[in-house]
Every structure is written in structure tokens, then in C-alpha cells.
Amino acid sequence: MALIQPAQPEAHEPEGGQRRRKALRYAVPVAVVGVTAATIGLVPALADSGDPSLPSLTAQQILTRIAASDTQTVDGTVKISTDLGLPSALSGGTASGMFGGAAAPPAFGSPDGSRADPQRQFTQLLIGSHTLHVAADGQDRQKVSIIEPAAEYSVIHNGSQVWAYDSSSNEAYHSTLPARDAKAQSHRQLPDDFPSTPQAAAEQIIKASDGTASFTADGTARVAGRSAYVLLIRPQNAPDTTIDSIRIAVDSKTGVPLKFTLQPKGNGKAAFEAAYTKVSFGKPAASTFTFTPPKGVKVTEESDKASKDSSHAPMSGLGEPSYSGSGWDTVAVFKSKGALPSDGHKNHKGGPADMLGGFGKQVSGAFGSGTLFHTRLVNVLLTQDGSIYAGAVDQSALTAAANSAAR
């Protein structure tokens, strides 16, 4: 879980420019947000009624407050869910079935791997409503728990030690990080750039929006009993993006984002929203970040998992993506080592095509043939030669990128 760190002045820049530049660095490229974070919808939290009366601030002043925040401790509850407009076959009970002892989809982890592996368990947040408890004490100690009626799943990072525990399967997953890389590698225990809090989601978007969006002060709100300023972000010069707007509610006292809402184009509910329903910025108890496996728990060491599951890694044949387009219109391009079937994917059991094949449509172009998968926010094109094009862009942008690559 990422916390907003205090801005550090940069040499030879006016103070306002320093803070603005610092604020806009808290993020990953929008392509990552579109492909990863945007597929994890976060639901409207139970905000208090009534808008608080606060002194007026400009958008620049709100950004400055975010950048200048030195809050490094938090203890709170976050409500999350998704509304990507997926078919009923991939919604409803599917998400809850992924928890409560059921294995995660094979596309997101080895089918015979540990059920406590974070890469398997956090995929349940792709669909449905969930409650998370989050706690942090600086960069060395964080805990994220997914709480369900009959089970709980937690990832605890304490210094060089990372534990994950799934109560439904009574399994644990353990990793020891090299001391010199502990801070840098701790986040790798979660899916890349996973936004488990409103802060993390806001950090990702703000930098990605630099120079490509308008920032506007949009009134005030009350979230988790706290007064907040609302920052409105709208994409500019991005005709292909599926994103209409983003709103971030920023705590008036600490500068910490309390609520993050991503609205896709068209009518309907937010596709991506995260908000605290309860939050404290006091220091969590040290015991929050300690874990000892209960008696009888099956423990999987990361080194064991790496040797056994290397051939079953999620989308193991793809490697690092390249990118087409820029800003909000960015398309991530993955190249597979082998062709992906596009005829219903009956012979590609367990892969991403198999999981999504039920609602794809066949398309063709200079790239040949392929299958296009559509949601309200993220679109994905799988071509017959094994390429994957994905992003928070409309379907025509994906086919145009594939056609361009084929020429």
C-alpha cells in the first residue's frame, strides 16, 4: 500500500513549481492504470451526508496539499467493488466464489500453487464488492486484509518479511526480501501497482495526467466523517480514451486522498471508485504487522513457488509490454511466444482467452484475425498471432494499433 510522501524541494525552481512537479510524480503511466488498476473497480463508500463549508482552494492549491502531505501512518477501512459492465457469467457469484476456499482463475496463478499467493487472491477484486482493512506505519510496515463474511485474507509486510495468510484454505505464503531491496520489492508481493487505497489510486493518476488533463476544484465533500476538497480531472486531447473524468476527495487537514472515483464515458455508475468508510491517521499498534503461522497451517515459501510454478506464471509467455499512442490514449502491446486461438479458445484452457472467450467478438484487419473483448473501461484485442493489445481506449484504437504494427 502506497502512502503519499512529503514533497522535497528541487533546486532552482520556484516553490509552486516544485510542489506541482512533485505532486505529478506520484503515479505510474496511464497505460498501467488502464490495463491493471482500471480492471479493479472500487465501489462508492458510505460517505456522510452534506458538503462541509471550507475556505475556497484552487486546483493548484489542492495539488500542493497532496504533494506537501507528510502522512505516513494510517489505519482504516476501504469499501471496494467494480462495475465494468461484464456479462452475468463473469459477475455476481463469480467473485465471491473466488474467495471462500475456491481457487483463483488459472490465468492469474498456477492451478496447483498456494491459495495464499497474493497474485492469486487479489484477483477476486476484479469483480464484485469487497471490504478491505488497511494499515501502514511508514514504508517498512503495511498490512492489507480482504474481509469476507466467512473468511479473511491478509498480506503483511514488516521490514524484510512478507507474509500472506488465507483463513479459508488455512494456507500461508512467505517471502524474505533482501535487506537492501526490501522497500523497493515489498510492493511486488501484490499485483503490479495495485491500488489498495484511495491514496494509491490518486498517486497513479495524478502523474499520468501531467500535461494531458485539466484540473479543477469541484467543491467539497465529507468522507469517513472528515471534510475534504474535491479535485476534478478531465482528459484533454484524448479522443480514444474511455475515461470521462476522475474525482479525488482530499482531506482538508492532512492532504491525504480519502476517495477516488473514475467515471467512464456514457451514463451509469462509476467504473472505479475507492473510499475510506473509517480512517485514522494515528500510528497502528506494532502487533498489527506481526504474524506467526497458526499450528497446522501449510506454508509455501516464495523460493519453492518460483521453482515449481515458473512454467505456470500468469501469462508467462508475454514478457514486458511495449506501448502505442500516448497519455490517456496509450495502448499496451504484449507479444506472446505462440499463437493464441481465436475460435472460442476451446483448446486454450486456463488462459486469459479461455476466461474471457464467452463475450468476445471476432474482428479482422491488416493484422489478420482476432478476438475483441469489451468492458465499460478496458478493452482488449487478442490477435491470432499471439499479440495482445489492451488499454482504457475504445475498440477502434486497439484495431488501429494492431493494423499499424502489421504494416
HELIX and SHEET records of a PDB file:
HELIX    1   1 GLU A   15  ALA A   23  1                                   9    
HELIX    2   2 VAL A   30  VAL A   35  1                                   6    
HELIX    3   3 ALA A   37  THR A   39  5                                   3    
HELIX    4   4 ALA A   59  ALA A   68  1                                  10    
HELIX    5   5 SER A   88  LEU A   90  5                                   3    
HELIX    6   6 GLY A   93  MET A   98  1                                   6    
HELIX    7   7 PRO A  106  PHE A  108  5                                   3    
HELIX    8   8 PRO A  118  GLN A  121  1                                   4    
HELIX    9   9 PHE A  122  LEU A  126  5                                   5    
HELIX   10  10 ALA A  179  ASP A  181  5                                   3    
HELIX   11  11 ALA A  182  SER A  186  1                                   5    
HELIX   12  12 HIS A  187  GLN A  189  5                                   3    
HELIX   13  13 PRO A  198  ALA A  208  1                                  11    
HELIX   14  14 ALA A  286  PHE A  289  5                                   4    
HELIX   15  15 GLU A  302  ASP A  309  1                                   8    
HELIX   16  16 SER A  310  HIS A  312  5                                   3    
HELIX   17  17 GLY A  327  ASP A  329  5                                   3    
HELIX   18  18 PRO A  352  LEU A  356  1                                   5    
HELIX   19  19 GLY A  357  PHE A  359  5                                   3    
HELIX   20  20 GLN A  395  ALA A  406  1                                  12    
SHEET    1   A12 ALA A 213  VAL A 223  0                                        
SHEET    2   A12 ARG A 226  PRO A 235 -1                                        
SHEET    3   A12 ILE A 243  ASP A 251 -1                                        
SHEET    4   A12 PRO A 257  PRO A 264 -1                                        
SHEET    5   A12 PHE A 272  SER A 280 -1                                        
SHEET    6   A12 THR A  73  THR A  82 -1                                        
SHEET    7   A12 HIS A 130  ASP A 137 -1                                        
SHEET    8   A12 ARG A 141  GLU A 148 -1                                        
SHEET    9   A12 ALA A 151  ASN A 158 -1                                        
SHEET   10   A12 GLN A 161  ASP A 166 -1                                        
SHEET   11   A12 GLU A 171  THR A 176 -1                                        
SHEET   12   A12 LYS A 298  GLU A 301  1                                        
SHEET    1   B 6 SER A 322  SER A 324  0                                        
SHEET    2   B 6 VAL A 331  LYS A 335 -1                                        
SHEET    3   B 6 SER A 387  GLY A 391 -1                                        
SHEET    4   B 6 ASN A 379  THR A 383 -1                                        
SHEET    5   B 6 GLY A 368  HIS A 374 -1                                        
SHEET    6   B 6 LYS A 361  GLY A 365 -1                                        
END                                                                             
